[in-house]
Amino acid sequence: MTTTPTTTTTDSRSSTVPTTASLQLYKQDILCGKDKVSAMHPGSVRFRLVMEHYVERYQRAASKYDKMSLTREIQSMFLKENARFLKWNSKLRQYEELSAAACRDKVCFIVYGEGFSL
């Protein structure tokens, strides 16, 4: 599988990684958003199903370190499958890839019990 070339920045203040070209969506991509398109995308559906299995394990984690380790494990699992966490940028009218920190925030949000909408 080939991916569309992108450029990344190291700006830690940014929650997205700017791209030079419009990204092509793949079935394993996880679309962040509350709209129907994001919710029904195959990667987003799979993400929610996998996360259901981690919620109890996260809630049983004894320390912040254990919880952070678990969120990194989850993130790593999806990255190994070439999944990207993408968010729609309405100004640019294209998807942008989230930074590693923003991806972990999304995982934490789900497993912490805040809800299953990205």
N, C-alpha and C positions, 0 to 999 in steps of 0.2 A: 504494500500500500504506500502510495506517495502522499505527501501532505503539501499544501500550498505554502510557499516560502513566507516566513514572517520575520520581523525584526523585533527584538525585545529590548527593554530598557532595564536598568538596574535601580531605578528610582523606587525606593522602599515605601514612599508615600502613596504610590499609585496602586490601586487594587486591580488594574487591568494592565495587560501587556499590549501596547499599541502595535498594530500591524500595518504593513505597507500595502497589502493587497487584500481584497475581500476573501474571507476564509470560505473554503468549501466545507460543508457539513458532512460528517461521516456518522454512520449508525451508532458508533460507540461514544460520540460526543455527548456531554452532559450540558444541557441548555439551562441556564439559570434565569428564572423569570416565573411570573405567576400566570402567564397566558396559556391558552390551550395548546399552542404550537410547542412551547417548551415542555409542558407536562406530558404530551403525547409522543415526544421524540423518543425513539427506542433506547438511546443511551440514558436519558433521564428516567425512563420507566425502570430500566435495569438498576440504575443507581438507587432509586427508592426501594426496590425489592431487596437489594443487598444491604442497604442501611437498616432495614427492619430487623435483620439478623444481628446487627451490632449494637442496637439500642440497649438491650439488657446488659450486655458485656460492658458497655461504656458506663452505665449507671452503677454497676458493681465495682468499677475500678476504685481502688482505695485512695489513690493520690492524684494530684494534678499531673505528675510525671507519667503515671500509668495512663491517664486519659490522653495526654499529648502523644504518647507512644502509640496508642491505639489509633488516633486520628491520622498520624503519619503512616501507619500500616495501611489504613484504608485508602489514603491518598496514593500511596505507592502502588497498591494493587491496581487501581484504575489507570495510573500512568503507565504501568507495564503493559496494559491492554491498549495503549495508544489513545486512551480517552483524554479529551480536553474539556476543561470547564470553560464554557463560553457564555458571555453576557452580551445582549443586544445593546448597541450604542445607537440611540435614535438620531443623534446629531450627525454621525457619520454614515448612518443607515447600513451598518454591517455589524457582525459579531466580532467581539474582541476576546482574546484569551485571558483568563484571570491569572493573576500572579500566584505563586505557590502559597503564600500566606493567605490570600483571599480564598483559595481552594480549601485550605484547612479550616478557615472560618465557616465555610459552607458546610463542611462535614461536621464540625462541632455544633453548629446550629441545629442540624438534623438529629444527631445522636443525643443532644442535650434535652431533646423533647420539645423543642420549639415548634415543630411542625414539619411536614413533608413537602412544602413548596420551597423551591430554591429561590 
